[in-house]
């Protein structure tokens, strides 16, 4: 077998192989779809992003990859040439063309799909690890990621996958849907500062025995891997979907910064709901977000107002902790949401606030950003911790800006109501 960069003269042989395999690939069911695929392959050939393995005069395997998206787009091997190295030849060549200093992605079949056995084994052989559950052409798939060497996100994702596996095993008869949201999916996670936000929704109430296992799960996993820095960072709730939707009482497993417990309620603010709906990723089960109601601006405003009141009441002095800088980032995010109606990462919000000259103490916000980007570097620096203890006044001054923005929004809302009532 030999590997070649495919050229237009190969297209008919390429398509003959694909037609043999079309049952295995969603989106190739009709002749129209095959014709669209053929046109796509020709474009990839023109960019030297289509490779094939030939055995004699036959096409043994084909692959499309994208340098621009740093991903593997299509891989197919003839049934007559499987387990003979064709897939490995294609993988080796593609990875030489893609940027190994960045994440390389591919979508394949899920673990419970028999069509996924061979491709998942191949990708895992090359170091790809499971990521989000997705749909491709309406078919349930899973994203796999090959992380750069030494990637923090790689180690974090391994911990996430282990945690999801344990939760899924404990709740096997409750059909859990497990989501990751927050900083971990907004590319804003920083070890030494951030939490790993997780939400588990079940189709029936979690039995007491399972609840007891879940409430102790973080500690149990940490005992097995005492050096793992991630298990203690998981925070969130586990409850039935019905209780989550209706905000009614239920048997709830709660993991928080200060500990864990079995409770009967779980409160989810509008920022969390918006983040879950807009950017959360599904890690297990069926995606039930179509049943969730996205918060409107009045919901977001109410939570911003509550956050503002919390700052006024409790931030009359600050602790000698890196987390004291977090108040500055929180205010920036509230301002961004009031101006745009959107939710973005706190780090990006702070950058936006600086670019728009919204902070009356920009040097403090710049320092907060520096600490946020590298908390492990600053956690033991006396000068930084001393500064953190003196942040009450700049936080209150930045909160003044938030108050003015809230007042402006109320005035705009009142004017709009007046115009509507008198039209």
C-alpha positions in Angstrom: 0.0 0.0 0.0 1.1 3.5 -0.8 -0.1 6.9 0.4 -0.8 9.7 -2.1 -2.2 13.3 -2.1 -5.4 12.8 -4.0 -5.9 14.8 -7.3 -9.0 15.3 -9.3 -8.2 12.3 -11.5 -8.8 10.2 -8.4 -12.3 11.4 -7.7 -14.2 8.5 -9.3 -12.2 5.9 -7.5 -12.6 7.9 -4.3 -16.4 8.1 -4.7 -16.7 4.4 -5.5 -15.1 3.7 -2.1 -17.3 6.2 -0.3 -20.4 4.7 -1.9 -19.4 1.4 -0.4 -19.2 3.1 3.0 -22.1 5.6 2.8 -24.2 3.6 5.2 -21.6 4.3 7.9 -21.6 8.1 7.4 -24.6 10.4 8.2 -25.4 12.9 5.5 -24.6 10.6 2.6 -28.0 9.0 2.3 -29.1 10.6 -1.0 -27.5 11.2 -4.4 -27.8 14.9 -3.9 -25.8 14.6 -0.7 -23.2 12.4 -2.4 -22.9 15.1 -5.2 -22.4 17.8 -2.5 -19.7 15.6 -0.8 -18.0 15.0 -4.2 -17.8 18.8 -4.7 -16.3 19.2 -1.2 -13.7 16.5 -1.9 -12.6 18.3 -5.0 -12.1 21.5 -3.1 -10.0 19.7 -0.5 -7.9 18.1 -3.3 -7.2 21.6 -4.6 -5.8 22.6 -1.1 -3.8 19.4 -0.7 -6.0 18.4 2.2 -7.2 15.1 0.7 -5.1 12.0 1.0 -5.6 8.4 0.1 -3.9 5.0 0.4 -3.9 2.8 -2.7 -3.3 -1.0 -2.9 -2.6 -2.0 -6.5 -5.2 -0.2 -8.5 -7.7 0.0 -5.7 -8.5 2.8 -3.3 -7.9 1.3 0.2 -8.5 4.4 2.3 -9.3 8.1 2.1 -9.1 11.0 4.5 -10.0 14.7 4.4 -8.3 17.1 6.9 -8.5 20.9 7.4 -5.4 22.9 8.3 -7.6 26.0 8.9 -9.7 24.3 11.4 -7.0 21.9 12.6 -9.2 18.9 12.4 -9.8 15.6 10.7 -12.9 15.8 8.7 -13.4 12.4 7.1 -11.8 9.0 7.3 -12.9 5.9 5.5 -11.2 2.5 4.9 -12.3 -0.2 2.5 -13.6 -3.3 4.3 -11.2 -5.4 2.2 -8.2 -3.4 3.6 -9.0 -2.9 7.3 -6.5 -3.9 10.0 -3.7 -3.7 7.4 -2.3 -0.3 8.4 -4.2 2.0 5.9 -5.9 4.0 8.7 -2.6 4.5 10.5 -0.9 5.7 7.3 -3.6 8.3 6.8 -3.5 9.4 10.4 0.3 9.7 10.4 0.3 11.9 7.3 -2.6 14.1 8.5 -1.0 14.8 11.9 2.2 15.9 10.1 0.1 18.5 8.3 -1.8 19.8 11.4 -0.6 22.0 14.2 0.4 19.9 17.1 0.9 23.0 19.3 -2.9 23.5 19.2 -5.9 21.2 19.8 -6.7 18.8 16.9 -10.3 17.7 16.8 -12.4 15.0 15.1 -16.0 13.8 15.4 -16.8 10.1 15.6 -19.5 7.8 16.8 -20.5 7.6 20.5 -19.4 4.8 22.8 -22.7 3.0 22.7 -22.7 2.9 18.9 -21.2 -0.3 17.4 -20.0 1.8 14.5 -17.7 3.6 16.9 -15.7 0.6 18.1 -12.9 0.8 15.4 -12.6 4.6 14.9 -12.6 5.3 18.6 -9.9 2.7 19.2 -7.9 4.3 16.4 -8.2 7.9 17.7 -7.4 6.8 21.3 -4.3 5.0 20.0 -3.1 8.4 18.8 -3.8 10.1 22.1 -7.2 11.7 21.3 -9.5 11.8 24.4 -13.3 12.1 24.7 -14.8 15.5 24.7 -18.4 16.8 24.2 -21.3 14.8 22.9 -22.5 16.5 19.6 -24.7 15.8 16.7 -23.5 15.7 13.1 -26.0 15.8 10.3 -28.6 15.0 12.9 -26.7 11.9 14.1 -25.4 11.5 17.6 -21.6 11.8 17.6 -18.8 12.6 20.0 -16.0 15.0 19.6 -12.4 13.7 20.3 -9.5 16.1 21.0 -5.8 15.6 20.6 -4.3 18.1 23.0 -0.8 19.7 22.7 1.9 18.1 24.8 1.7 19.4 28.4 -1.7 20.8 28.0 -3.5 21.7 31.2 -6.8 21.3 29.5 -5.9 17.7 28.6 -5.4 16.8 32.2 -8.5 18.6 33.2 -10.6 16.8 30.6 -9.2 13.5 31.7 -10.5 14.3 35.2 -13.8 15.4 33.8 -14.2 12.2 31.9 -13.4 10.1 35.0 -15.9 12.1 37.0 -18.6 11.7 34.4 -17.9 8.0 34.2 -18.3 7.6 38.0 -21.5 9.7 38.1 -23.0 7.8 35.1 -22.2 4.4 36.8 -23.8 5.4 40.0 -26.9 6.8 38.3 -27.2 4.1 35.6 -30.9 3.6 36.3 -31.7 7.3 36.4 -30.7 8.2 32.8 -28.6 11.2 33.7 -27.8 14.1 31.4 -24.5 15.6 32.5 -23.4 19.1 31.5 -20.3 21.2 31.8 -20.6 25.0 31.7 -18.9 28.1 33.0 -15.2 28.9 32.8 -14.2 25.4 31.6 -16.2 25.7 28.4 -15.5 29.5 27.9 -11.7 28.9 27.7 -11.4 30.9 30.9 -10.5 28.2 33.4 -7.4 28.9 35.5 -6.0 26.3 37.8 -5.7 27.9 41.3 -8.8 30.1 40.8 -11.6 28.5 38.8 -14.1 25.8 39.6 -15.4 23.1 37.3 -19.1 23.7 37.0 -21.2 20.6 36.4 -25.0 20.0 36.3 -26.6 16.5 36.5 -30.3 16.2 35.5 -32.0 12.8 35.9 -35.4 11.4 34.8 -36.4 10.2 38.2 -35.5 11.1 41.8 -32.1 9.9 42.9 -32.4 7.1 45.4 -31.0 7.6 48.9 -28.2 5.0 48.5 -27.0 6.6 45.3 -27.2 10.0 46.8 -24.9 9.0 49.7 -22.4 7.7 47.1 -22.5 10.9 45.1 -22.2 13.2 48.0 -18.9 11.6 48.9 -17.7 11.0 45.4 -15.2 13.9 45.2 -13.4 12.8 48.3 -13.5 9.1 47.2 -11.8 10.0 43.9 -9.3 12.2 45.6 -8.4 9.3 47.9 -7.6 7.2 44.9 -5.6 10.0 43.2 -4.4 12.3 46.0 -2.2 14.3 43.7 -5.0 15.2 41.3 -5.8 18.9 41.5 -9.2 18.8 39.8 -11.6 16.6 41.7 -12.1 19.0 44.6 -12.9 21.8 42.0 -16.1 20.2 40.8 -19.2 22.2 41.9 -22.8 22.0 41.0 -26.1 20.1 41.6 -27.7 16.8 40.8 -31.5 16.5 40.7 -34.4 15.6 38.5 -35.1 17.5 35.4 -38.7 18.1 36.5 -37.5 19.7 39.8 -34.9 21.8 38.0 -37.6 23.1 35.6 -40.2 23.8 38.3 -37.8 24.9 41.0 -39.6 22.4 43.3 -38.2 20.4 46.2 -36.3 17.2 45.4 -33.5 15.1 46.7 -30.5 17.2 45.6 -26.8 16.4 45.8 -24.9 19.7 46.1 -21.2 20.2 45.7 -19.8 23.6 46.7 -16.7 25.4 47.6 -17.4 25.0 51.3 -18.4 21.3 51.2 -21.1 19.0 50.0 -24.5 17.9 51.2 -27.9 16.3 50.4 -30.5 19.0 50.2 -34.0 19.5 48.9 -33.6 22.6 46.8 -31.1 23.9 44.2 -31.0 27.5 43.0 -29.7 28.3 39.5 -29.2 32.0 38.7 -29.9 33.6 35.3 -26.2 33.8 34.5 -25.8 30.1 35.1 -28.9 29.3 33.0 -27.8 31.5 30.1 -24.3 30.0 30.2 -25.7 26.5 30.3 -28.1 27.1 27.3 -25.7 29.1 25.2 -22.3 27.5 25.7 -22.7 24.5 28.0 -21.6 21.1 26.6 -23.3 17.7 27.0 -21.0 15.0 28.4 -23.5 12.2 29.0 -27.1 11.3 28.1 -29.8 13.2 26.1 -29.7 16.9 25.6 -32.7 18.3 27.4 -31.9 22.0 27.0 -34.8 22.5 24.6 -37.0 22.3 27.6 -35.2 25.1 29.5 -36.3 28.7 29.3 -33.6 31.2 28.5 -33.5 34.1 31.0 -34.6 37.5 29.7 -33.0 40.9 30.4 -35.3 41.4 33.4 -34.0 38.2 34.9 -30.4 39.1 34.3 -31.0 42.6 35.7 -32.5 41.2 38.9 -29.4 39.0 39.5 -27.1 42.0 38.7 -29.0 44.1 41.2 -28.6 41.4 43.8 -24.9 41.1 43.1 -24.5 44.9 43.4 -26.3 44.9 46.7 -24.0 42.1 47.9 -21.0 44.2 47.0 -22.3 47.2 48.8 -23.1 45.2 51.9 -20.2 42.7 52.2 -17.2 44.4 50.5 -16.5 47.1 53.0 -13.2 45.3 53.5 -11.5 42.6 51.5 -9.6 39.5 52.5 -5.9 38.7 52.0 -6.8 36.4 49.1 -6.5 36.3 45.4 -10.3 35.9 45.2 -10.7 39.5 46.4 -9.7 40.5 42.9 -12.7 38.6 41.6 -15.1 41.3 42.6 -13.5 43.6 39.9 -14.1 40.9 37.2 -17.6 40.3 38.4 -18.5 44.0 38.1 -17.0 44.1 34.6 -19.2 41.1 33.5 -22.3 42.7 35.0 -21.6 45.9 33.0 -21.1 43.9 29.8 -24.4 42.1 30.3 -26.3 45.3 31.0 -24.8 46.9 27.8 -25.2 43.9 25.5 -27.7 41.4 27.0 -25.0 38.7 26.6 -22.9 36.5 28.9 -19.2 36.2 28.2 -16.2 35.0 30.2 -15.1 37.2 33.1 -11.6 37.7 31.7 -12.9 38.9 28.4 -15.4 41.2 30.2 -12.6 42.8 32.1 -10.6 43.3 28.9 -13.7 44.9 27.3 -14.2 47.2 30.3 -10.6 48.4 30.1 -10.9 49.0 26.3 -14.0 51.1 26.8 -12.5 53.1 29.7 -15.3 52.0 32.1 -13.2 51.4 35.2 -12.3 54.4 37.3 -9.3 52.4 38.7 -7.9 50.8 35.6 -4.6 49.8 37.2 -6.5 47.7 39.8 -8.5 46.0 37.1 -5.3 45.3 35.1 -3.8 43.7 38.2 -6.9 41.7 38.7 -6.5 40.4 35.1 -2.9 39.5 35.6 -3.8 37.5 38.8 -6.7 35.8 37.0 -4.5 34.7 34.1 -1.8 33.2 36.3 -3.1 32.6 39.9 -0.6 29.9 40.7 2.2 32.4 40.0 0.7 35.0 42.4 -0.8 33.0 45.2 2.2 33.2 47.5 3.4 36.7 46.6 3.2 38.9 49.7 2.9 42.1 47.7 -0.1 40.9 45.7 -1.8 39.5 48.8 -1.2 42.7 50.7 -2.8 44.6 47.7 -5.8 42.2 47.7 -6.4 43.2 51.3 -6.8 46.9 50.3 -9.3 46.5 47.4 -12.5 47.6 49.2 -12.3 51.2 48.0 -11.5 50.5 44.3 -14.2 47.8 44.2 -16.8 50.3 45.6 -15.7 52.9 43.1 -16.1 50.4 40.2 -19.5 49.5 41.8 -20.5 53.1 41.4 -20.2 52.7 37.6 -22.4 49.6 37.8 -25.0 51.6 39.8 -25.0 54.3 37.2 -25.4 51.8 34.4 -28.3 50.1 36.2 -30.0 53.5 36.7 -29.5 54.3 33.0 -31.2 51.0 32.0 -34.1 51.7 34.3 -34.5 55.2 32.8 -34.4 53.7 29.2 -37.0 51.2 30.2 -39.2 53.8 31.8 -39.0 56.0 28.7 -39.9 53.1 26.4 -42.9 52.2 28.6 -44.0 55.9 28.5 -43.7 56.0 24.7 -45.6 52.7 24.4 -48.4 53.8 26.7 -48.9 57.1 24.9 -48.6 55.9 21.3 
